[in-house]
């Protein structure tokens, strides 16, 4: 009886080991769970420099990872946005000939950095002439400037 049980168990294991490789399709790796490479870009603060395909921001790492893992397209923030935010400013995309806006606390250094970025963006967009300058401001030094190409 004991020998019969051992033989049945041996036969079952042999069948399972022999059938599994035979049913696997050669050359096709198992499906991975989502876009994990893109999801890794969100980690360690990376989400702060990424946007969704529709240019909306992420609230945290989890929102970015979830979006990327479901196949969402991650796009890096534009250099002007990174610069504006690094100056403590608030960035807004423009429309038409206005490429972007930055609302920030005015200093000569901040203004000069934004001017340089604006003209780099104008050239990159195929323009050759443009302006960077005052849209609105207040007496406390907070100002909104626009990068515009002609």
Secondary structure, 3 states (H helix, E strand, C coil): CHHHHHHHHHHHHHHHHHHHHHHCCCCCCCCCCCCHHHHHHCCCCHHHHEECCCCCCCCCHHHHHHHHHCCCCCEECCHHHHHHHHCCCEEEECCCCEEEEEEEECCHHHHHHHHHHHHHHHHHCCCCCEEEEEEEECCCCEEEEEEEEC
